[in-house]
Amino acid sequence: MNLKKENSTLRILLKTISELNLSFDRKDISNIVVEGLQKFLNLDSSFFYSLDEKKGFFMLEAFLGNEDEKEVIPMGYGFIGWVGKSREILAVSDTDKGENNLIIAPVKGKRGLLGVIGGRKKGLPFSDAEKELLNLFATQVGTAMENYIYYHRLQRGKQFRDCILYNIPSGIIIVNPDWKVKTYNQSAITILGEKNIARGKKIYHIFQDEAIIKSIKDTFSGKGPFRNLQIAHGDSFFNMTIVPVKGMALDGDDVMIVFDDITELRRAYQEKEKAERLSNLGQFAAAIAHELRNPITGINIMLEMLKESPNMGQKQISTIDKILTEINQLEEMVKSMLEISKPQDLKLEQVKLEEAINSFVESVKDTAKKRNVDIDVIMKQKNIVVLLDRKKFNQVFLNLFNNSLDSMKNGGHFTITLKKIGKKAEIAVEDTGFGIAKSNLDKVFDPFFTTKHTGTGLGLHISRNIIRQHHGEITVESDGKSWTRFTIHLPVGV
């Protein structure tokens, strides 16, 4: 999917999830599910089966499209029964006809399987991104089904209100006509923080966004509800719905604010957008690098020939050497530009991390000594084996080491700490240099970004690409004045 289509799909998905969270009627939920499936997955037909656990079969709740669906399907029978039994998502393509594609996902709740959802379409097979969207939606459907169960079990009483509000994953705040918080659920505490919400607190002391305040005011005056308001709140990003709650067994004409933290979802799409920009930048860099490579090589050869001329004096030779040094820097930049556009294949082997780290430290200890830098290695666990390209691993550490040396002009400490967390190895590389400004922390891995007077700004970008080729991740922290820490996580074993 392209970026524009992804953003459109995200909006449709968020709107459907918001409608699900506000519905407590089984028929409404079923219709929202099949309609939502068709919209955000572009299906030709869609279906929703619920599980009768006692009888061991699936019952058709709703379907949409031209194809008829079976009313009852036993557990384990056909594709739908297989998904119910395995509880795993399934995507099937009719390779003979090349047109019919089927996708099915299990709907799960806290107590187990609740049903399955899915549908069919013609054209291209379902992508990994579409499978992820369906899995996310199936989770929300499971929540909606459990909310429906709670709703009818507690029959709109006070116990119903307290239990439902506590279990709904969305944050919920009820505001009375005096603009004071009347009640809220556990998810609101989780999302906002316990110190930021309390009964009797004015809602505009919690949310200062003008769009929210206006929407609450308009809802009190009968102009609501307002759905899918996307607003920034501190460092987070919320999807918000504001509705009147008159007639919902709550005292008075209150307003209900329902909100979900979509920060990670939004960040994921921003990362995809950024990756697309970097890909285009990489292709552009590769084109320039290819054009520069031949003339740089030609100039280098001619200067070397000129240097060997018997008519050259020492002063001219010295000048040529300086030019050759600059040309070598250009060649290194061209090499780096080609590497970010087309990373080289890894030569993986099983390596003990402590051996690889000790080998690197041994190779740079003389340089560190000359710069008055002490190297400390802390092995909290040993015999941590990972699949590694030794040459690329050393390249990453050399980039981090050189950056640390540049930030410790008068010497300092360079510390490497190795430990194992779960199924991942963690390598922390820390220095006592002048740090990285907070405003630059999210830019240090961007290509061509540098605060140095010399350098290409490609070292950390290439390092992150290498770590990601190893299915790992690298992050950075700094106080901006006295230390910087890069943390690498790598999968352990094969």
LINBELFEN-V64164 format. One line per field, one symbol per residue. ss: DSSP state (H for helix, E for strand, C for the rest). psi: psi as a letter, one per 30 degrees, with the letter a starting at -180 (. if undefined). A space follows every 50 residues. Layout:
# LINBELFEN-V64164
ss=???
psi=???
This chain:
# LINBELFEN-V64164
ss=CCHHHHHHHHHHHHHHHHHHHCCCCHHHHHHHHHHHHHHHHCCCEEEEEE EECCCCEEEEEEEECCCCCCCEEECCCHHHHHHHHHCCCEEEECCCCCCE EEEEEEEEECCEEEEEEEEEEECCCCCHHHHHHHHHHHHHHHHHHHHHHH HHHHCCCHHHHHHHHHHCCCEEEEECCCCEEEEECHHHHHHHCHHHCCCC CEHHHCCCCHHHHHHHHHHHCCCCCEEEEEEEECCEEEEEEEEECCCCCC CCCCEEEEEEECHHHHHHHHHHHHHHHHHHHHHHHHHHHHHHHHHHHHHH HHHHHHHCCCCCCHHHHHHHHHHHHHHHHHHHHHHHHHHHHCCCCCCCEE EEHHHHHHHHHHHHHHHHHHCCEEEEEEECCCCCEEEECHHHHHHHHHHH HHHHHHHCCCCEEEEEEEEEECCEEEEEEEECCCCCCHHHCCCCCCCCCC CCCCCCCCHHHHHHHHHHHCCCEEEEEECCCCCEEEEEEEECEC
psi=kleeeeeeeeeeeeeeeeeefgkgkeeeeeeeeeeeeeefghlellljkl kjeefhlkkjellkafkkkkekklkfkaeeeeeeefhkkkkkkifefgek kkkkkkjlafgakfallaalllbklkleeeeeeeeeeeeeeeeeeeeeee efefhgaeeeeeeeeefkfkkkkkklfggkkellleeeeeefkeffklkf kkfffejfkeeeeeeeeeeeggfalklhjjlkjbglkkkkkjlkgkghgk klilkkjkkkjgeeeeeeeeeeeeeeeeeeeeeeeeeeeeefeeeeeeee eeeeeeefkffkleeeeeeeeeeeeeeeeeeeeeeeeeeffiklkkiklk kkeeeeeeeeeefgeeeeeeghkkkkkjjfklhjklkkjeeeeeeeeeee eeeeeffieglakjkkkklkjbgkkkjkjklhaglkkeffegfffkkgkk glfllfgfeeeeeeeeeefghakklkllfgeflkkkkkkkkka.
